[in-house]
């Protein structure tokens, strides 16, 4: 009963998004304001990606770590390595996957995973899990039940 209404709402939002994408794409690539916004967005993306997992680094600390590769005193190296790993994964995506045509493969996802975990848990990075995990009250499928 609600499907037509949901589809109408979806289409309205898709049209708004498409309009904004067209506006964004009309900005010349060399525009200094666009470059600055893209850079800020990049750091915000890293910040929110690690923060959602409980990382306590601030946005300015993440910027410092990524720009200088120097550690922030008083913060755990694991947290700092998480930010460096996400930076490595983002650079891989932006320089490799975005310029390539075709579907993203399981191998691509494992390469991203290898970079994300590369500085924190290099043994597990880039590998499919072998043990059961839990996400809140949700129980994902056991690794042996997944297609390889």
Secondary structure in CASP SS format (residue, H / E / C, confidence):
PFRMAT SS
TARGET T0000
AUTHOR 0000-0000-0000
METHOD secondary structure of the structure
MODEL  1
X C 1.00
X C 1.00
X H 1.00
X H 1.00
X H 1.00
X H 1.00
X H 1.00
X H 1.00
X H 1.00
X H 1.00
X H 1.00
X H 1.00
X H 1.00
X H 1.00
X H 1.00
X H 1.00
X H 1.00
X H 1.00
X H 1.00
X H 1.00
X H 1.00
X H 1.00
X H 1.00
X H 1.00
X H 1.00
X C 1.00
X C 1.00
X C 1.00
X C 1.00
X C 1.00
X C 1.00
X H 1.00
X H 1.00
X H 1.00
X H 1.00
X H 1.00
X H 1.00
X H 1.00
X H 1.00
X H 1.00
X H 1.00
X H 1.00
X H 1.00
X H 1.00
X H 1.00
X H 1.00
X H 1.00
X H 1.00
X H 1.00
X H 1.00
X H 1.00
X C 1.00
X C 1.00
X C 1.00
X C 1.00
X C 1.00
X C 1.00
X C 1.00
X H 1.00
X H 1.00
X H 1.00
X H 1.00
X H 1.00
X H 1.00
X H 1.00
X H 1.00
X H 1.00
X H 1.00
X C 1.00
X C 1.00
X C 1.00
X C 1.00
X C 1.00
X C 1.00
X C 1.00
X C 1.00
X H 1.00
X H 1.00
X H 1.00
X H 1.00
X H 1.00
X H 1.00
X H 1.00
X H 1.00
X H 1.00
X H 1.00
X H 1.00
X H 1.00
X H 1.00
X H 1.00
X H 1.00
X H 1.00
X H 1.00
X H 1.00
X H 1.00
X H 1.00
X H 1.00
X C 1.00
X C 1.00
X C 1.00
X C 1.00
X C 1.00
X C 1.00
X C 1.00
X C 1.00
X H 1.00
X H 1.00
X H 1.00
X H 1.00
X H 1.00
X H 1.00
X H 1.00
X H 1.00
X H 1.00
X H 1.00
X H 1.00
X H 1.00
X C 1.00
X C 1.00
X C 1.00
X C 1.00
X C 1.00
X C 1.00
X C 1.00
X C 1.00
X C 1.00
X C 1.00
X C 1.00
X C 1.00
X C 1.00
X C 1.00
X C 1.00
X C 1.00
X C 1.00
X E 1.00
X C 1.00
X C 1.00
X E 1.00
X C 1.00
X C 1.00
X C 1.00
X C 1.00
X H 1.00
X H 1.00
X H 1.00
X C 1.00
X C 1.00
X C 1.00
END
